[in-house]
Structure formats: C-alpha cells, structure tokens
Amino acid sequence: MIRYQVTLSYDGSNYKGWQVQPGKKSLQAAIETAFSTLYKTKIEIVASGRTDTGVHALGQVFHYDVFQEIPEKRIVKGINSLLPKDIRILKIEKIDSEFHARYLAKSKIYEYRVNLGRYDLFQRNYCLQYNQRVDVSLIKAVLKVFIGTHDFTSFNTTTLKENYNQVRTIEKFSVKEIDNLLIFTIQGSGFLRYMIRMIIGTTLEVGRGKLSISEVKTMLEKQEKGVCRYKAGAEGLYLKKVIY
C-alpha cells in the first residue's frame, strides 16, 4: 500500500462544502471521482479538515492510499485534466504510511478578505463586500483579545453535545490594509464551526464603532452559546496553509 499526500487549491463558490452529502455538490466527491477514474478503482481521501459552503482553499491537504504506483508528475497532470476547472492539484508526494492529514496537523492558517470600498460585482464570491470604512487601529487592538488559549464556546456553533471541549489556541492573528482591502490572517491549533467567521464579524463591529473591546472580552468570558450574534460571510474565507 502506498500513501500520498496531496496539496490543492479550490474555489468553493459552487460547492456545498468539502464533505460528501447526498444529493449535494461537494469538493470531496468531485476529487474522489477524478482519482477513482484515474486509478480505475474506488479511491477515498482524508482531508486535514472540512471547509464550509462557499469557503475557498489556497493550500488544503489530504491523503489517500493505493496499491498502484504512478510517477507524481503524471498523477498531477492526469488528475487536473479530470477535475473541474475550479479545483487544482498543486503537489502530490509519496509519504510515510503513518502520516495522517487530519490527526497530524499541528496548526492551520486561514485568511479572510474584506472589501471596504465600493461594491465589486466580480469579487462578490471572493471577499466580503462590507463596503464601508472601519477604524483599523481598533480592529488591530481587539485582535489581541483572541490571541492565546481560550474557551471559545461563545464564538462558534458547534454544540457542547458534539464537542464539550471548546478550548482552542490562536497562535497568531493579524490584519493588514491594502488600498480598500482588509486581509486578516489567523493561525491556530484548530477551529470550531463558524469560529473564524464569528470572530471576524465581531472585529468588524468593533471597527465600525458598534462594539467596544471590553464588550468583546465579556462575550468571550461568558462562554455561552448565542452571546455572539455576528458572523461574516463564507466568501471571504480561505484555508491558506496546513502545518505539520
């Protein structure tokens, strides 16, 4: 048995997320179909984690196992010819059989893009069309609230029944402004459902003066579902890199 590690990018606009769902278009299904066609046998892939409907990836990672060995360059060329144009394999490499794309991931880096300028029709699926000015200095200040190890119960929609432990570590969290574009970069050991989007939505409220930093601290400390009512759209979110 040979195990391969695959790095890929995709435009998530036309998919109902990563995971296979009956009757719905998923990234996992499209990729498994292409690999199964190339190898002429059923191939199952294991990703570093799921991305939601409309979320994009610059560097998602998955692994798969096969008995047949094909040179990596031929696999990349063959698979990309079979995949839809909104999914691209970037790299394939033979990996140790102990490697696991999900369980061995140490941290993930996500990027979130916000357009503060005029509504951009052609970027509506690739960055949040916020279309208003914010105080970037306030946003930079509130990011510090989230850095470190915290119980993020207030800032995600994963139920306590699904996962009682909602403590996560955000290692780095920054934002830069390029013309009318805000680009957030967040790195952490793991993220719960909608966690990044709820955090970004909250920071934007601070940036436009609707929330204070002390109120955000209180929300985090409450560790209570429903406290955070803000959630930025999926279109601005990108899985940038998985670190092993």
Sequence and secondary structure as in RCSB ss.txt:
>XXXX:A:sequence
MIRYQVTLSYDGSNYKGWQVQPGKKSLQAAIETAFSTLYKTKIEIVASGRTDTGVHALGQVFHYDVFQEIPEKRI
VKGINSLLPKDIRILKIEKIDSEFHARYLAKSKIYEYRVNLGRYDLFQRNYCLQYNQRVDVSLIKAVLKVFIGTH
DFTSFNTTTLKENYNQVRTIEKFSVKEIDNLLIFTIQGSGFLRYMIRMIIGTTLEVGRGKLSISEVKTMLEKQEK
GVCRYKAGAEGLYLKKVIY
>XXXX:A:secstr
 EEEEEEEEE GGGSS SS BTTB  HHHHHHHHHHHHHTS   EEESS   TT EEEEEEEEEEESS   HHHH
HHHHHHHS TTEEEEEEEEE TT  TTTT  EEEEEEEEE SS  GGGTTTSEE  S   HHHHHHHHHHHSEEE
E GGG    TTT S  EEEEEEEEEEEETTEEEEEEEES   TTHHHHHHHHHHHHHTTSS HHHHHHHHHH  T
TS      GGGEEEEEEE 
